[in-house]
Amino acid sequence: MNPNMVENEMEYKISKFILMQFICSGPVLAAAEGHTFIILRILRFVRHYVWIYEGQYVWYLRKDIRSMFTAHSSAHEVSLVCITY
């Protein structure tokens, strides 16, 4: 899920599937000392507090959006970009 790594929807779905498989795996259950309620809380957190912001962190959804070559939403940067061009 690194920026610029997932280029289409299929790659993103595979990444999500692998994440879910890892969360439900034996090593994570062992780290939770066998408490399945911890695994369920992790899954609930990911579903309710991470995936709802997919539009903001998924690169393939945002790669075609035009920008003013700014790193921040500062009006000063936009004015500098417009002046130099």
MODELLER restraints for C-alpha pairs under 7 A, 6 or more apart:
rsr = mdl.restraints
at = mdl.atoms
rsr.add(forms.Gaussian(group=physical.xy_distance, feature=features.Distance(at['CA:3:A'], at['CA:59:A']), mean=5.89, stdev=0.5))
rsr.add(forms.Gaussian(group=physical.xy_distance, feature=features.Distance(at['CA:4:A'], at['CA:59:A']), mean=5.95, stdev=0.5))
rsr.add(forms.Gaussian(group=physical.xy_distance, feature=features.Distance(at['CA:6:A'], at['CA:12:A']), mean=5.93, stdev=0.5))
rsr.add(forms.Gaussian(group=physical.xy_distance, feature=features.Distance(at['CA:6:A'], at['CA:59:A']), mean=6.66, stdev=0.5))
rsr.add(forms.Gaussian(group=physical.xy_distance, feature=features.Distance(at['CA:6:A'], at['CA:60:A']), mean=6.45, stdev=0.5))
rsr.add(forms.Gaussian(group=physical.xy_distance, feature=features.Distance(at['CA:7:A'], at['CA:59:A']), mean=6.98, stdev=0.5))
rsr.add(forms.Gaussian(group=physical.xy_distance, feature=features.Distance(at['CA:7:A'], at['CA:60:A']), mean=4.98, stdev=0.5))
rsr.add(forms.Gaussian(group=physical.xy_distance, feature=features.Distance(at['CA:8:A'], at['CA:60:A']), mean=5.50, stdev=0.5))
rsr.add(forms.Gaussian(group=physical.xy_distance, feature=features.Distance(at['CA:23:A'], at['CA:39:A']), mean=6.91, stdev=0.5))
rsr.add(forms.Gaussian(group=physical.xy_distance, feature=features.Distance(at['CA:24:A'], at['CA:39:A']), mean=6.91, stdev=0.5))
rsr.add(forms.Gaussian(group=physical.xy_distance, feature=features.Distance(at['CA:29:A'], at['CA:35:A']), mean=6.90, stdev=0.5))
rsr.add(forms.Gaussian(group=physical.xy_distance, feature=features.Distance(at['CA:29:A'], at['CA:36:A']), mean=6.93, stdev=0.5))
rsr.add(forms.Gaussian(group=physical.xy_distance, feature=features.Distance(at['CA:32:A'], at['CA:38:A']), mean=6.56, stdev=0.5))
rsr.add(forms.Gaussian(group=physical.xy_distance, feature=features.Distance(at['CA:55:A'], at['CA:61:A']), mean=6.48, stdev=0.5))
rsr.add(forms.Gaussian(group=physical.xy_distance, feature=features.Distance(at['CA:68:A'], at['CA:78:A']), mean=6.62, stdev=0.5))
rsr.add(forms.Gaussian(group=physical.xy_distance, feature=features.Distance(at['CA:70:A'], at['CA:77:A']), mean=6.31, stdev=0.5))
rsr.add(forms.Gaussian(group=physical.xy_distance, feature=features.Distance(at['CA:70:A'], at['CA:78:A']), mean=6.75, stdev=0.5))
